[in-house]
Amino acid sequence: MSEIIKFPYDVSRQVHSRKPRRSKNNTPEQRRGKTRRGSAMGGAVIPLRQAEVTEPTAIKQARAVRAVMETLDERELDAVRRVMDALRVGEAQA
């Protein structure tokens, strides 16, 4: 029968310690470079056009309404308030 020789533990540890670092989150140097290119907080940077596309429709509509409301004078704002109040009353009665 052949003799079984155990591989020395110290040698195997030396081999593993000389391996380059492998990480699912990149190396510290790569992470630092990413934060320099990205935002100061290290978060993902989304181009403005992409952010506009991914913005929910309700928020887009609210911003559009707000932009129109800011252009109205006091008389027109009163008319809009009356219409909105009438809609609320009709909704409450339904």
QUIQUIHU-V572012 format. One record per pair of residues at least 24 apart in sequence whose C-alpha atoms are under 8 Angstrom apart, sorted by the first residue. I is the first residue (numbers start at 1). GAP is how many residues later the second one is. D is the distance in Angstrom with one decimal. If there is no record, write none. Layout:
# QUIQUIHU-V572012
i=I gap=GAP d=D
i=I gap=GAP d=D
This chain:
# QUIQUIHU-V572012
none
